[in-house]
C-alpha cells in the first residue's frame, strides 16, 4: 500500500478542496491502519527499507496464532542480537520442519535455561554437520568439562607372572605374564566379579604380578579425557594375623601402539606403584581400596597408546593365597565432549 499526497503543493488560504482530492483522502483514510485498541487487518505485503524497523516495547507485542505464522525464507531470516532475544514460553515454541531450519553462527546462539527446553521428537532431529570431529560439546569449546567414573570388574582372563616381582623391569623391558586361560594350578580363578589368587609369594620383598589391560573401558571411550585416578578394591584372606612385609600394590602404565618398541610410561610422577596403606591387620583383612593418583601421561589417546594396570600381590613367609581382587574404579575428569 502506498499513499500519495492529494495536493502535493499544499493548500493556500481560501484554496479550493476538490471532490477528487477529498475522495483520495477518504480512500487513503480507509486503507490506513487503525492504531486504536480495536486493531486492524492487513491484506497485503509490507516492505521495509533499511531505515525502517518495528519496535516491540511490551511482552506479546508480536504474536503468532497459527503454525508458521512467523517464517524465514532465507538464511538468517530471523536473528537475535541479544541474550534471550528469542524466548519460547510453551513446549515447541520454536520448531523446525526442515533440515537446518534453526541455525546458529555464534557460540551459545541457541540456549535454554529450562529442563527439556531444547527437545527433539524425531530420530535424527538434532544433526551434527560439522565434519568427522563434530561431537556434542560440554560448554563453549569444551569450557564446561565433565567428570565421571567407570568400573572394570576383574572377572576376565588375568595374566600372572611366573615368579614373584617387586616392580616391572626397566622402561623398555617387559615382564612375561602367563595367561590364566592356561589353567595352571597357580593361575588366578574368577569368582564373584573378580579374581582369586591361587599362589602367594613367601618372599618378604616381592609378590606375584598380575597384568590387567584397560582397553575394555578405554578404547574409543575416553579420548581427550584425563584419567585422574584408579582405585583397586580387594578383600584379603581373613586368616592374616599380621601385616605382610610386602604389601599389595597397583601401578598404571601406557605404551605406544606404534610399530617401534615403546618405552613404558608411568601415569604417576610420584611412584610407579600405589602401595596398600592399611595400618592394622584388621583394616587389611577387611574389604578396602588402594588408590592410585595419575598426574602425568594421563590425557588419554587410545589411538596412540595402550593402557594397562599391574597389580602385585602380597609377599611374606606367612602370607596367604586366596586374596580376592574385585575391580578397578577409573575416575575421569576434563571431559570436554562426547567423542567417546
FIFISE-977049 format. One line per 4 residues: number of its first residue (from 1); for each residue x, y, z of C-alpha. Coordinates in Angstrom, 2 decimals, m for minus. Example, Ala and Ser with C-alpha at 12.3 -4.5 7.8 and 13.67 -1.06 7.14 Angstrom:
1> 12.30 m4.50 7.80 ~ 13.67 m1.06 7.14;
END
This chain:
1> 0.00 0.00 0.00 ~ 1.34 3.42 m0.95 ~ m0.16 6.82 m0.13 ~ 0.42 9.89 m2.30;
5> m0.47 13.42 m1.32 ~ m3.83 14.62 m2.59 ~ m2.35 18.12 m3.08 ~ 1.46 17.96 m3.24;
9> 1.78 21.77 m3.32 ~ m0.43 22.21 m0.26 ~ m3.47 24.45 0.17 ~ m3.07 28.17 0.36;
13> m5.51 30.38 2.24 ~ m9.03 30.08 0.72 ~ m7.80 27.47 m1.79 ~ m10.47 25.12 m3.13;
17> m10.68 21.48 m1.92 ~ m11.88 19.49 m4.89 ~ m14.04 16.39 m4.71 ~ m11.22 14.32 m6.25;
21> m8.87 15.43 m3.50 ~ m11.25 14.72 m0.65 ~ m12.16 11.36 m2.21 ~ m8.46 10.48 m2.40;
25> m8.05 11.42 1.26 ~ m11.10 9.34 2.15 ~ m9.73 6.30 0.27 ~ m6.33 6.65 1.98;
29> m8.05 7.03 5.33 ~ m9.98 3.81 4.76 ~ m6.77 1.98 3.80 ~ m4.78 3.24 6.80;
33> m4.08 1.05 9.82 ~ m6.31 1.56 12.84 ~ m3.91 2.31 15.70 ~ m6.58 2.16 18.40;
37> m7.16 m0.91 20.60 ~ m9.77 m2.02 18.04 ~ m6.89 m3.30 15.87 ~ m6.90 m3.88 12.14;
41> m6.27 m6.48 9.42 ~ m3.58 m6.33 6.73 ~ m4.37 m7.80 3.34 ~ m1.12 m7.07 1.52;
45> 2.63 m7.35 2.00 ~ 4.60 m4.72 3.88 ~ 8.08 m3.89 2.55 ~ 10.56 m2.08 4.78;
49> 13.63 m0.06 3.82 ~ 16.96 m0.22 5.62 ~ 15.94 2.61 7.96 ~ 12.63 1.05 8.98;
53> 12.01 m1.22 11.97 ~ 9.30 m2.47 14.29 ~ 9.87 m1.77 17.97 ~ 8.05 m4.10 20.34;
57> 8.18 m2.50 23.75 ~ 5.97 m4.92 25.65 ~ 5.57 m8.66 26.07 ~ 3.29 m10.14 23.43;
61> 3.56 m7.13 21.07 ~ 4.23 m9.56 18.20 ~ 2.37 m12.85 18.34 ~ 1.66 m15.78 16.03;
65> m1.61 m17.67 16.40 ~ m1.08 m20.24 13.64 ~ 1.66 m22.71 12.73 ~ 4.24 m20.98 10.56;
69> 2.89 m17.55 11.47 ~ 6.46 m16.26 11.55 ~ 8.65 m17.64 8.80 ~ 12.14 m17.15 7.46;
73> 12.55 m17.88 3.76 ~ 16.28 m17.07 3.60 ~ 19.31 m17.98 5.71 ~ 19.47 m15.71 8.75;
77> 15.91 m14.53 8.15 ~ 15.31 m14.36 11.91 ~ 18.15 m13.13 14.07 ~ 18.67 m12.26 17.72;
81> 21.38 m9.82 18.76 ~ 20.58 m10.02 22.47 ~ 20.75 m12.83 25.03 ~ 17.24 m14.26 25.34;
85> 16.09 m12.24 22.32 ~ 14.02 m15.21 21.16 ~ 12.34 m16.93 24.09 ~ 9.67 m19.63 23.84;
89> 7.37 m19.98 26.85 ~ 5.46 m23.08 25.71 ~ 6.59 m26.51 24.51 ~ 7.61 m26.44 20.82;
93> 7.50 m22.65 20.92 ~ 10.30 m22.72 18.36 ~ 10.25 m25.60 15.89 ~ 11.70 m26.53 12.55;
97> 10.19 m28.83 9.95 ~ 13.11 m28.67 7.52 ~ 16.78 m29.60 7.75 ~ 18.90 m26.78 9.25;
101> 15.73 m24.78 9.89 ~ 17.30 m23.33 13.04 ~ 20.95 m22.33 12.67 ~ 23.34 m20.52 14.99;
105> 26.58 m18.94 13.77 ~ 27.77 m17.76 17.20 ~ 28.65 m19.56 20.43 ~ 25.57 m20.17 22.59;
109> 23.40 m18.77 19.80 ~ 20.71 m21.26 20.81 ~ 20.43 m21.84 24.55 ~ 17.88 m22.92 27.12;
113> 17.56 m22.45 30.87 ~ 14.66 m24.85 31.32 ~ 14.67 m28.64 31.68 ~ 13.73 m30.02 28.27;
117> 13.95 m26.53 26.80 ~ 15.60 m27.96 23.70 ~ 13.95 m31.19 22.60 ~ 13.74 m33.38 19.51;
121> 10.73 m35.61 18.97 ~ 12.03 m37.47 15.94 ~ 15.02 m39.68 15.17 ~ 17.78 m37.51 13.73;
125> 16.06 m34.35 14.94 ~ 19.43 m33.00 16.07 ~ 22.06 m33.48 13.35 ~ 25.76 m32.67 13.59;
129> 27.05 m31.40 10.25 ~ 30.47 m30.05 11.22 ~ 32.51 m32.99 9.93 ~ 34.19 m36.02 11.47;
133> 35.41 m34.07 14.52 ~ 31.96 m32.66 15.31 ~ 30.74 m34.04 18.67 ~ 28.28 m32.74 21.26;
137> 30.44 m30.49 23.42 ~ 30.13 m29.54 27.08 ~ 30.20 m25.73 27.19 ~ 31.59 m23.38 24.56;
141> 34.65 m25.10 23.07 ~ 34.55 m27.59 25.95 ~ 34.77 m24.91 28.65 ~ 32.32 m26.71 30.96;
145> 34.06 m30.05 31.40 ~ 32.57 m33.17 32.99 ~ 33.84 m35.92 35.30 ~ 32.63 m39.49 35.61;
149> 33.59 m42.91 36.98 ~ 33.67 m46.31 35.29 ~ 34.09 m49.72 36.91 ~ 36.12 m52.56 35.41;
153> 35.29 m55.89 37.11 ~ 38.31 m58.20 37.27 ~ 36.43 m61.33 36.27 ~ 38.10 m61.97 32.91;
157> 41.30 m63.80 31.98 ~ 44.08 m62.26 34.09 ~ 47.73 m62.85 33.18 ~ 50.13 m63.68 36.00;
161> 53.93 m63.65 36.32 ~ 55.68 m66.99 36.66 ~ 57.78 m65.70 39.56 ~ 57.44 m63.06 42.25;
165> 58.36 m59.48 41.33 ~ 58.73 m56.25 43.26 ~ 58.24 m53.96 40.25 ~ 58.24 m54.24 36.46;
169> 61.69 m54.37 34.80 ~ 63.28 m51.34 33.12 ~ 61.32 m48.94 30.95 ~ 61.90 m50.87 27.73;
173> 61.89 m54.38 29.22 ~ 58.71 m56.29 29.83 ~ 57.81 m58.95 32.32 ~ 56.40 m62.19 30.92;
177> 52.87 m62.89 32.10 ~ 51.21 m66.27 31.74 ~ 47.54 m66.22 30.82 ~ 45.12 m67.65 33.34;
181> 43.42 m69.37 30.39 ~ 46.26 m71.91 30.54 ~ 44.54 m73.30 33.65 ~ 47.77 m73.60 35.59;
185> 47.23 m74.59 39.26 ~ 48.85 m71.29 40.22 ~ 46.68 m69.13 37.91 ~ 44.02 m66.90 39.47;
189> 40.42 m68.06 39.26 ~ 37.32 m66.00 38.57 ~ 34.96 m65.53 41.48 ~ 32.02 m63.18 42.03;
193> 33.09 m60.48 39.58 ~ 36.79 m60.52 40.44 ~ 39.76 m62.88 40.58 ~ 41.06 m65.02 43.41;
197> 44.77 m65.70 43.79 ~ 45.83 m69.35 43.99 ~ 49.51 m68.88 44.80 ~ 51.33 m66.46 47.08;
201> 54.96 m65.37 47.41 ~ 56.83 m66.29 50.56 ~ 59.34 m63.54 49.87 ~ 59.23 m60.51 52.12;
205> 60.22 m58.25 49.21 ~ 58.19 m59.46 46.21 ~ 54.81 m60.80 45.14 ~ 53.22 m62.33 42.06;
209> 52.29 m59.76 39.43 ~ 49.00 m59.61 37.52 ~ 48.55 m57.82 34.20 ~ 45.19 m56.09 33.58;
213> 44.55 m54.47 30.15 ~ 42.33 m51.40 30.35 ~ 41.20 m51.43 26.72 ~ 37.80 m52.85 27.72;
217> 36.94 m49.40 29.07 ~ 39.28 m47.01 27.31 ~ 39.38 m47.99 23.65 ~ 37.26 m45.37 21.95;
221> 35.66 m44.49 25.27 ~ 37.53 m41.52 26.70 ~ 39.85 m39.94 24.14 ~ 40.97 m36.49 25.29;
225> 39.73 m37.03 28.84 ~ 42.08 m37.12 31.81 ~ 42.42 m40.31 33.84 ~ 42.58 m38.72 37.28;
229> 42.90 m41.87 39.38 ~ 42.27 m45.57 39.77 ~ 41.05 m47.39 42.87 ~ 41.65 m51.13 43.30;
233> 39.14 m52.93 45.53 ~ 40.45 m56.01 47.36 ~ 39.49 m58.40 50.15 ~ 42.48 m60.29 51.53;
237> 42.29 m63.75 53.05 ~ 40.90 m63.20 56.57 ~ 43.42 m65.66 58.06 ~ 46.10 m62.96 58.32;
241> 47.31 m62.34 61.86 ~ 49.93 m59.76 60.87 ~ 50.53 m57.39 58.00 ~ 52.59 m58.79 55.10;
245> 56.14 m57.49 54.78 ~ 55.46 m56.80 51.10 ~ 52.04 m55.16 50.78 ~ 49.82 m55.34 47.66;
249> 50.18 m52.50 45.20 ~ 48.93 m51.23 41.84 ~ 50.53 m49.26 39.01 ~ 49.01 m47.75 35.85;
253> 51.11 m47.62 32.68 ~ 50.96 m46.86 28.96 ~ 52.90 m47.98 25.92 ~ 52.85 m46.59 22.40;
257> 50.80 m48.50 19.85 ~ 53.37 m47.74 17.13 ~ 55.49 m50.28 15.29 ~ 58.72 m49.48 17.14;
261> 59.38 m50.84 20.67 ~ 57.90 m48.42 23.17 ~ 59.07 m47.04 26.47 ~ 56.71 m47.94 29.29;
265> 55.20 m44.75 30.68 ~ 54.07 m44.46 34.28 ~ 50.98 m42.35 34.91 ~ 52.38 m41.11 38.23;
269> 55.48 m38.97 38.76 ~ 55.48 m39.80 42.49 ~ 55.85 m43.57 42.31 ~ 55.24 m46.34 39.80;
273> 53.01 m48.04 42.37 ~ 50.47 m47.08 44.99 ~ 51.00 m49.37 47.99 ~ 48.33 m50.69 50.30;
277> 48.34 m48.29 53.27 ~ 46.41 m50.44 55.76 ~ 47.78 m49.62 59.22 ~ 46.42 m52.64 61.09;
281> 45.79 m56.27 60.26 ~ 42.10 m55.73 60.99 ~ 41.91 m52.95 58.42 ~ 43.86 m55.10 55.96;
285> 41.63 m58.16 56.34 ~ 38.51 m56.05 55.77 ~ 37.49 m55.05 52.25 ~ 39.29 m51.86 51.25;
289> 40.81 m49.99 48.31 ~ 44.24 m48.92 47.10 ~ 44.07 m45.52 45.38 ~ 46.48 m44.66 42.58;
293> 46.61 m40.96 41.61 ~ 47.51 m40.16 38.00 ~ 49.34 m36.90 37.36 ~ 51.30 m37.44 34.12;
297> 50.84 m39.16 30.75 ~ 47.14 m39.35 31.67 ~ 45.42 m37.34 28.93 ~ 44.06 m40.37 27.15;
301> 44.70 m41.12 23.49 ~ 43.70 m44.69 22.76 ~ 44.64 m44.28 19.10 ~ 48.29 m43.84 20.03;
305> 48.65 m45.64 23.37 ~ 47.64 m48.82 25.14 ~ 46.93 m48.56 28.85 ~ 47.19 m51.27 31.47;
309> 47.37 m51.90 35.19 ~ 49.87 m54.08 37.04 ~ 48.72 m55.48 40.37 ~ 51.33 m57.07 42.62;
313> 50.02 m59.32 45.38 ~ 51.40 m59.52 48.91 ~ 54.58 m61.34 49.85 ~ 55.70 m62.70 53.22;
317> 56.88 m66.02 54.74 ~ 53.47 m66.20 56.49 ~ 51.37 m64.89 53.57 ~ 48.14 m66.48 52.44;
321> 46.77 m67.18 48.99 ~ 43.11 m66.64 48.07 ~ 43.24 m62.87 48.21 ~ 40.26 m61.51 46.28;
325> 40.77 m58.62 43.83 ~ 37.33 m57.40 42.83 ~ 37.58 m54.49 40.41 ~ 39.04 m51.17 39.32;
329> 37.23 m47.84 39.64 ~ 38.54 m45.43 36.99 ~ 37.88 m41.72 37.58 ~ 37.88 m39.41 34.56;
333> 38.00 m35.61 34.53 ~ 38.32 m32.81 31.96 ~ 35.82 m34.47 29.64 ~ 35.12 m31.81 27.00;
337> 32.80 m33.62 24.62 ~ 31.06 m36.88 23.86 ~ 33.72 m38.21 21.49 ~ 33.89 m41.46 23.41;
END
